[in-house]
């Protein structure tokens, strides 16, 4: 059985996708693997560019079905014992994937592993955290930015890690029904990790593995649509996990929209 399926969702981010695939193929993991690119009806030649890479399989969606649904399509179409959800705007250094897989091998109680994400200049991204809630969102907004560098140097077991680079055991992903497709874009990773933790498994953040994340580049082409998608997912998350707070969040978002 293939040890790893790497699933990459792409939407009009050809240059980033090519760089991501090139980083994977230039220094492939030692573990047996497959790469599945799920293209959300890109119009910039992303599908063709991915298809030209050796060993890369492309799934073509006829419309932009969103991040969660596209990842689910890639998971269902693949067969690896483990699945790496990887953003198209990432660069994966040599050895990074094998070190992430080693973390799963080391501890059966861990079902999800996330690396330290850094930007092109090496600046750390806060790519993990506590379960989304009103109080935790306030903490992250006002306190976390002051200590990102220090916080991301510590190995820990958070409530979630970023879906930009998230390694999960296939059995656990399938046990929770994969990603919840009501989240078109954003918060699906937090919800996914919550479902896995509810089964008694742990989520691990390791600072010993770094992956470059050129964050937000795919959303710059359509900032208004990206912002709207975030807000819809934010509301959907509260409706699912904190229904009593959802009306207040809707009011707040309308107010901040001006």
N, C-alpha and C positions, 0 to 999 in steps of 0.2 A: 504494500500500500504506500502511495506517495505520502511523505511526511508532512508536506506543507502546500497549501494553496494560497497564493498571493492574489488578492482581489483588489483591483484598482478601478474606481469609478471616474469617468472622464466626462467633462462637458465644456467644450470650446476652450480647451487649455492645451493645445497641441504642443507648444514649446516645452511646457512643464512636463507633460506626459512623456515626451521623448527623452528629456533629461532624466526623469525617474526611471524609465525602462533601461536606459543606457547604464545608469548606476547599478541596477540589479544584474544586468547581463555582463558588465565589465568585471564584477567581483561577485559571482553567484554564491549562494550558500552551499555549504558542504552537504546539507540535508537534501534529499530528493524533493523536488518542488515543481510546481506548475504556476504559470502566470495567466490570469484571466482579466482582461480589460472589459469593463461594461461601459459602453458609450451611450450617453443619454441624448441621442440625436444631435450630435455636434455638427456644425456646418463649416468647420475650419480645417477639415482633413485629418482630424485626430484618428478616426477609424483606420484610414489608409496607412497612416504613419505607424500605428501600433501593429497593424497586420504585417508590415515589412520586417518587424523584429523577429528573429528566429525563436520558435517555441512559444510565442505569445498568441493566445487565443482571444478573439474579440467577439463579444456579444453585442449586437446592435439593437438598441431600443428604438422604436418608431417615434417616441416622444420623450421629453424629459420627465421621467417618473419620480425623480427625487433621489436623494442619497441613500436612504434606508432601503427603499425598494430595489434600487440598482445593486446595492451590496448583496441583498438577499438573492437576487438572480444569479450573481456570481458565485455565491456560496452553494446554491442548489446545483449549479452546472459544474462544480468542481468536486474533487474527491479526496483531498488531503486530510490526514488525521487532525491537522491543525490548520487554522485559517488566519492569515494576516490581512487585516483591512488596512489599506495603505492609500493615502491621498496621492493624487497625481502631482501635487506640488511639493513632493518630498524627494530628498536625495539620500540614499541608503549607503552608508560606508561599508567597506569590506568587513565581514565578520559580525556585523550587527545582528543580522537575523539569526545566525547560529547561537549567539549569546542569549537572545531572547528565548529561543527554543530550549536552551539549557536550563533556563529558569523554570519552565514548565516541567522538565524532566526531574528537576531537583526536589520539587514539592508538589505532591498530588493534590493538596488542598487548594493550590492556586489554579484558577481556570483562565484568568486574563492577565496579560502582562503588557505594560506600556513603557517605552523608553523615555529618556530625557530629550525633549524636542528643543532645538535651537534654531535661530535664524541664520542667514548666510554669514553674518559676522560673528556668530558664536553666542549671541545673547539668548538667554533661556526664556522659554515660554512656559507659562503655568498650564500644564497639560494634564492635570489631575486635580482632584479636590473632594470635598464633602458633597453629599447628596444635595441637589438643588432644593432650596427652601428659602422663604423670605429672609430669615436671619443669616443663613449661609451666603446668600447672594450679596447681602450688605457687607459681610466680612470680606468676601473675595474682592468686591469692588473697591473698598476703601483701605483694607489692610494688606491684602496679598501683594499688590504691585510694589510695595516697599521692600519685600523680602523674597522676591522670586528667585534670585540667584542662590541665596542660602537655602531656601526651602527645597529647591530642585536638586540639591546635592545630597539629600538624605534618602536612603532606601526606606520605603514605607508601604503600608497597605491602605490606600485611600478607598473612597466609595466608588470612584470611577477614574478611568484614564481616557485620554482623547482618542476618538475614532480616526484621527489622522494617521496613527500607527498603532494598531491594537491587535495583539496576538491572542487568539482564543482557541481552546480545545473545541473541535467540531462537535463532539458529543454534548458539551454543555451549551453551545450555541443552538443546536437543534432541540435540546430539551426545553429551552425557553421560547421556542418558536421563531428563532432568528430575531432580527431587528423589527421593532414596531413601525409599520409603514404609515401610521398616522403622522409621524414626524417626517415631513418632506425634506427638511434640511435643518440641522442643529438639534441638540439635546437627545438625539437618538442614542448616542454613546452612553450618556448618563443613565437613561432608562434601561438600556441593554445590560449594563453592569449591575444595576439594581436588581434586575430579574435574576441574574446569575448569583448574586450574593444571597438572594432570598432562598436559593437552593443549598445554602451553607458553604459555598465556595468563596475563595478570596480573590481580590484584585491586587496586583502587585505593580508598584512603580519602581523601576530600577534606574538609578543615575549612572550605572556602569555602562549603559548603552546609549549612544547619542545618534539621533537621526535629524537631518536638516529639514526644516519645514519652512518653505517660502510662503508663509501664511497669507491666506486671503486673496491670492492672485487670481483664482478662478472667479471670484466674486466681483472683481473690479470692473469687469465688462458690463455688469448690470447691477450697480449698487442698490438701486431702489428695489428691484426684485429680490435681491439677497436680503436686504433689511426686512422686507415684508415677510419673506419665508422664515426668517429668524423669529419674528414676532408671532407668527402663526404657530410655530413649533413650541415657543415659550408658553403660549396660552394652552396648547394641547397638553403640554407636560403638567401644568398646574391642574387642568381639568382631570387628568388621570391620577396624579399623586397628591394634590392638595386642593380638592374641589372647593373647599370653603374660601380659599384665597383667590380663586380664578376670577370672580367678578371684580374684585379690587384691582387685580392685575390688568384686566381689560380696560378699566377706567384709567388707570395710570398710563397705559400705553396710548390711549386716545389723547390724554392730556399732554404727554410728552411729544406726541405727533404734531401738536399745535393745531 
